[in-house]
């Protein structure tokens, strides 16, 4: 009976050592993955697979190889353009209000927050292509990157045909230097 106890201890010790080794290997993999991520872009075309990691939330899968539906709330991270901490930048969101959405919910209002700064809203009173353009002040750029969160006042709720909440169609989002 005494011989079983040391063998059990050896087995437990080996399992603990293996688990510790796995954690070190996992940390190395995570570090390598983070280091291999591409550099942030100042302008994101939602169809570009190189920048799709910058679409943080509220974006659906690519459609028509050029655009994505959004949910009611969506966000993106963008690299700050050169000089933005001193001069600010201009935010541009290229979007479309589809007739199918407009006919069901009517006009929509889009608001945005960039780096903790609330930007003026824009109301879309008819379907079509639009560009939401707003100045982002220099004090919003505290880092080399900027998270921009967008919100619509209303969106098409999930239904029988499409289970997604549909807001607007987006093709590109970016920051232009001033």
N, C-alpha and C positions, 0 to 999 in steps of 0.2 A: 504494500500500500504506500509506503514512503517513496518508492520510486516514481509513482504516478504524479505526485505533487511537483517534483522538480520538472518533469516533462511538461506539465501544464504551464508552469511558470515560463519555461522556455518558449512554448507555443505563444503564450500571451505576449511575451517580450518581442518575439518576431513579428507578430501582428501589429504591435504598436510601432515598431521600427518601420515596417512597410507603410503604415498609414502616414507617418511623419515624412517619409520619402515621397509619397504621393503628393502631399501638400506642397513640398518644395518644388516638385516637378510642375504642379498646377500653377504655382506662382510664377515660375519661369515662363510657362506657356502664356499666361495672362500678360506678363510684362512684354514678351516678344510681340504679342498681338497688338497691344497698345502702341508699341514703338513702330509697328509696320503700318499703322493707319495713315492714310494719305493726309496731306496738309489741308486745312480748311480752305475753302474758296470764298471769295467775297460775293460771288454771284453763282446761284445754283439753278441749273436747268433741271427740272424734275425728272426728265428722261435720261439724264446722264448717270450711269451706274457709279462713276467715280465720286460723285457728290451726294448720292442718295443717302449715305449715312448721316448727312447733315439735317435730313428731315426727321425731326425728333418725335413728333406725335401728330395724329389727326390727319395723316395722309394715307390714302388707299393705294393699291397696286397701280402700276403704270398702265395706261390705256392708250390705244392707238399709237403706241411708241412715242408719244409726245406730251401727254398731260396726265394729271392725277386729280381725282375727286378729293375734296377735303371733307372732314366732319365739321361740326359747328365751331369747334375749337381746334386749332392746329398751331404748330410751332416749328421753328427752324433755328439752327445755329450758323452764324456767318462770321468769317474772318473780317476783322476791322480793316478798312482800307488805310493806306498810308496817310498819316496826318489827321486821322479821325479824332484822336484824343485832344487835338488843338482846335480843329476846324469843324468837327462833326462830319456827317455824311448824309447822303440822300438814299432813303429806302425806296425800292421799287418792287411791286408785286404785280405780275402780269396774270390776269384772270379773265374768266368768262362766266357770265350768269346765263345758264341755259334756259331756253324757253320752257322746257319741261318742268324745271324747278320754279321759275317765275310764275307760270300759269297756276301753280298750286299754292304758293305761299306769298306771292307778291314781292314788293320791294324788300331789299335787305340792306342792313347797315353793317359795315365792317369797322372794327376798332383794332388797334394794335398797341402793344407795349414793347418797347425796345430798351433793354438794359435797365428796366425799372421805370422808364419814362413813358407815360401815356401819350400816345400820338392822337391827333385829331381824327375823328371818324369820317367815313365817306358813305353816303347813301346811294344805292343803285336802284333807280326808279323804273328801269326797263331792262330786258334781256340784252346781252351783247358782250363784246370785248371791252375790257377796261384796264387801266393801270392805276393802282393805288400808289401815289407818290407823296412821301412825307419827309421833311427834314428831321434828322435825328441829331440832337444837340451833342456837343463835345463831351459834356459831363456824363452821358450815357455810356461812354466807352472807357470803362475802368480796367479792361483787360484787352488781350489781343483778339478776343472773340466776343460776339454779341448774340444773346438769345432774343429772338423776336417771337412773341406770342400774339396770335391773331384770334379774334372771336367775332362770330356773326350773331346778330340778334335773333335770327331764326334759321332753321334748316329743314329740309324735307325729312320727316321721320322715316324710320325703317318701315317697309311695307311688304306686301305679298310678293312683288316682283323683285325688289332689291332689299336685302336685309340690312343695308348700311344706312346710316344717317348721312344725307347728302347736302353739302353746303354749296361750294362753288368749285369750278374747275380752275386749276393753277398750272401754268407752264413754266414760270421762272420767278425767282425771288433774289434780290441782291442789294448790295450797298455800293453806291457810286461815291467817289471822293469829291469833296467840295473844292 
